[in-house]
Amino acid sequence: MPPIPWKRKTGFAVGVDPRYARPMPSRRHMGGLVLMLGAVACFIGMSTLVKLAREAGLATTEVMLWRMLPGIPLVAAWMHWRGIAWRPRRPGPVLLRSIFGGCAMGLYFWALSSLTLLQHSVIGLSQPVLVAVVAAPLLGERLRGAALLTLPIALAGAALVVLPDAVLLDGDLSALHGLPLWATVAAFGSATCSAIAHVLIRRATGPVDGAGREPDAPQTVVLWFAIVVSAGLLVLTAVRGELPELVSTAPTPYALGLLLPMAGLGVVGQLMLSAAYTRVAAPTIAVVGYARMPLGLLADVVVWSALAGVSGLLGAGLVLVAGWVLARDRSQPGAV
C-alpha cells in the first residue's frame, strides 16, 4: 500500500505516515540552535580578548568587572525601551543562576591565563553532558542512560587534552611536571558551575511553572546576572583592600581596546544564550556548544600560533564522540 501524502502542516514530511515519522524541527527550535551558535561565536571572541588582557597583566577581578559593568546600563536601557520588567518573576532561579554563573566566569577567566583556548574549550565541553545530568533533578527532564554513559568519555577527553604529547607518545612521565594542574581543576570547576547555571536559565525562562509564575525574559536574567556578579566583585575587592587602586588606576589604551569589545561580546553572547534556552530543551541545545572546539583551535593558531598536539586532538575527539552519542540519543523517539 503506498504511503499517504500527509500535508506538511501536520509537522511531518510529505508522503510519510505520521505514526512512524519523526517530526520536522520547528522554526522556533531551529532559531534556538542558531542563537546558541551565535552565542558560542561571541564567547570565543570574548575568551580571546580575556586571554590577551590577562597576558597584559590585568587581574581576574578587574577583567570580570569590565566584562559585567558596561553591560548593565545598556541592557537596562534596552529593557526600558522595550517595556520588559526589571524585577524577576522567579527570583530564586535568577539569583542562583547569577551565583553559579559568576563562579563559572571567575574560574574560567583565571584558568585562561595557563590554558590554550582549545584546551579550555574541550574541558568546558564536558558541560553538555553535565547539563543532561543536572537537568533531571533541576528541570524534571528525563535522565537517559546516554548521559551517564557519555560522562566518563567526556571527562577522559577533557583530561587527555592537557596531557603533554611526550607522556602519551614517549611515556616520559617527567613531562607531567609542566602540567597546568590547578588551571585544569579550575576549568573543570567552571564547566560544572556553568552547567548548573545553564539549566537554571531554562528554569527561569521556561514555561509557566507549578506555582503559576510566568517566565522571566532573557534580558531580565542577563541584567541580574551582571548586577549580582558586579556587586559581589566590588565587595570582594573592597574586603581585599584593592578597590581604591582599581578605581584610581585607568586602563591603558591597549587594555581598553581589549576590555570594551570583550564586554560587548559578552553581553550579546549572554542575551543570545538566554534566548536560546527559551526555545529548546537544555541538553539538546547545549550540544551546539561543541562548535567551540574548531573556533578555539582557529583562535589559538591565528592569535598565538599554537598548534594542537596529538593528545589535544585525541581529547577533542573523545569529547566529540560523547557529544555525538548524547545528541543521537536525544533525537530518538521519547527523548525529552
N, C-alpha and C positions, 0 to 999 in steps of 0.2 A: 504494500500500500504506500503510495507516495506521501511525502511529508506535507503537512497542512501549511499553506502560505500565511502564517500569522503576521499581523501588521507590526511594524516597528514600534508603534506607540505602546505596545504591551511591554516593552523593555527587553525583548528577545530578538535574536537575529531572524530575518525573514526565512521562511521555509523550515523552521526548526520547532518541533513540539516543545512548548514551554515547560512541560513536565520534566524534561530531561536537559534542557538548555541551561547554560549559565547566563545570568542577567548581564546585559551590557553595562559598563560603567556609566554612571550618570554624569551630567555636565558638572554638577556640584562636586562629585567625587574627583573628577579629573582636575577641576580647578584647585582642589585642596592639594593634590600632588604637585601641580605647577607652583603653587605658593610655597610649598615646602622646598622645592628645588631652588627657587629664588632665595629663600632664607639661607640655605646651605651656601650658595654662592656669596651672599653678603657676609656670612660668618667666616668664610675662608679669607675674604679680603680683610675683614676686621682682624683676624688672627695674624695675618701677615704684618699689619701695621702694629699690633700689640708686640709681636716679637721684635720688630725693629725698635720700638720705643723702649722695651726692656734692655735691648742691647745698647741703647743710647744712655743707659744709666737711670731711667725713671723707675721708681719703686712700684710695687704691685698695687698698693693702695692709691697712689697718685694716678696710675693708669685707669684703675677702676672708677675713680671719681670722675675723670674726664670722659670715661665711657658712659656714665649714667647721668651726670648733672645736666649737660646741654640738652638732653632729650626731654627733660621734664617740662619746660615751658612750651616747647614745640608740640608735644603730644597733648598737653593741657589746652593749648590754643585751638588745636585742630578739633579736639573733643567738644570745646565750647561752640565752635563754628558749626559742627555737625549735630549739636544737641544731644551728645552722648553723656550719660550720667557719670560723674566722677566717683560717687560713692558706690562701692561694690555691693551687689546684691547677695553675694556669697563670700563674706569676709574671711571665713576660715580657710577655704582652699586658696583664695587670693594671697592671704598672708603667708601660708605655708609654702606656696609656690615661690614667693619672693625670698623667703629664707633659704630654701633649698637651692633656688637659682643663684642667689648671692654666694652661697658656699661653693657651688659648682664653678662660678666665674672666678672666684678668688683662687681656688686650686688650679684652675685652667690657666689663668694668666701667670701664676707663679711657675708652673711646670714648663711653660712655653720657652723660658729662657734656656732650658737644658735639653729640650727635645726638638727634633725636626717636626715640621708640620705633618709629614706622613706618619711619623711615629705617634704623634698626638692624635691624629685622625683615626688611625687604626685602633688605638686604645679606646678612644672615645666611641668608636663604633661597636663596642660591646653594648652600648646603650640601647639600641633597638631590641636586643634580646632581653635586657633588663626591663625595658618598658613593657614587653609582653608578660614578664613575670609579675611586676608590681601592679599592672593594670587589673589583675584578677582581684586582689583584696581592695584596691582603692576605687575601682570603677565597677566592680561586679561583672567584668567581662570573663568569658570562659578561658581557663588556663589549659591550653592544649599541650600535648606531650612534646611537640616540636620545640617549644620554648625551653623546656628542661633539657632536651637533647642537644640543642644548639649552644646552650650556655657554656659548657666546658670547651666546646670547639672555639667559640669566640674568645674566651679567656686565654686559651692556649695560643691563638693567633696574636692576641694583644701582647702576651708575654714574649713571644718569639720576635716581634718586630723590633724590640730594643736589644736583642741579643747580638753581640758583635759577630761578624762573619767568621772571625778567627776561631771562635768557640764552636760554631756549627760545622765549619768545613775542616779545620785542622785539629780540633779537640784541645786548643790552647786555653786552658782554664784561667791562666794569668790575665787574659783579656777581660775577665769579669771585673777586674779592679776598676775599669773605666766605665762600668755600667751606671747609668744615671738612676740609681735605685730610688731615692726619695722623690725625684721628679716622676718616675713611673708610678709610685704609690699615689702621689698627688693626682696624676692623670686618671688612675682607676677610681679614686675618690670622687673626682669631678664627674666621671661618667655615671657613677651611682647616684649622686645628688641630682644630676641633670635628668636622669631617667625618672626619678620621683617628681621633679619639677614639671616635666613634660606631661606626665599623667595628671598632675594637679591642674594644669592648663585645661585639659579635657574636662575635668570635674568642674572647673569654674565656668567654662564656656559651653558645656554640653547642654542637652535638652533639659526641660523642666524636671527638677529633682523630686524626691519623695516628699519634701516639705512644701512643694508647690512654688518654689522660688524660680523666677525667670533666670536665664543665663546672663552672665556678665559679658559685656562687649570685649573683644580682644584688646581694644585701646585702653580699657579700664585696667585690665590685667597688666599691660605694659607700663602704664603710668604708676601704679602702685609698686610694681617691681622696682622701678627706678627710684621712687621715693624711699621705700624701705631700705634698699641697699645703700643709697646715698646717706641716709640718716645713720645707719649702722657704721659706715666708714668714717663719717665725721666724728662720731662718738669714739671709735677706736683710735683715730689719730689724736684726738684730744686727750684720751687716757694715756697714750704713749708719749705725750708732750710734743708731737710732731705738727700739730695744727698751725701754730704761729709761723713756722718756717714754710709750710705748704701754702699758706695764704700770701705771705710776703714775697715768695720767690716766683717770678714769672717764668714760664717755659720759654725756651729759646725758639726762634722762628722755625728751626728744623723740627723741634718737638711738636710745635703747634701744627705744622704741616702733616704730622702723623696722627695727632690726637683728634683733631677736628673731623677729618674724614672717617677715622675709626669710630667716633661717636655716631656719625650719621649712618654708617653701615650697620652699626649695632642696633639703632632704633628701627631702621627699615627691616632688618632681619627679624627682630622681635615681633614687629607688627605682622609680618608675613607668617611667622611661625605660629603665633596665636590664632590668626585667621585660618590657617591650615587645619589646626586641631578642632575647629568648629565644624569642619566638613567631613572628616574621615576618622575612622577608629584609630586610637593611639598606636597600637603595634603595627598596623598596616602602613600608616604614613611615615612612621619613624624609619622604615626601611629605605625610604628615599634618601636618608642621610648618608647612605653609602657612596653617594657622589662626592663626599668629602675626600675620599682617598685619591682619585685621579686629580682632583683640583689641588689638594695639598701637595701631591707629588710634583705637579706642574709649578706651584709656587716655590717649592724647595729648589727646583732646577733653575728657574728664571731669576729668583732673587738672591739665592745663596750658592748656586752652582753645586748643590748637594744631590748626588745621585743615590738612589736606594740600593742597598746591598741585597745579597741573596736572602738573608734571614728576614729582612724587611719585606721583600716581595712574597716570601712564603707565608709570613704572618698575615699580610694583607689578603693572600689567597684563602687562608683558613677563615678569616672573618667574612670574606665574601661568600664562602660556602655556607657558613652559618646563616648569613642573611638570606641566601637563596632558599635554603631549607625552610626558614621561617616564613618567607614570602609565599613559597609554594604551598605550605600548609595553610596559610591564611586564605589562600584562594580556593580551597576545597569547599564543597557544599557543607553548610553547617558551621562554617567559621564565623566567629563573632567580629 
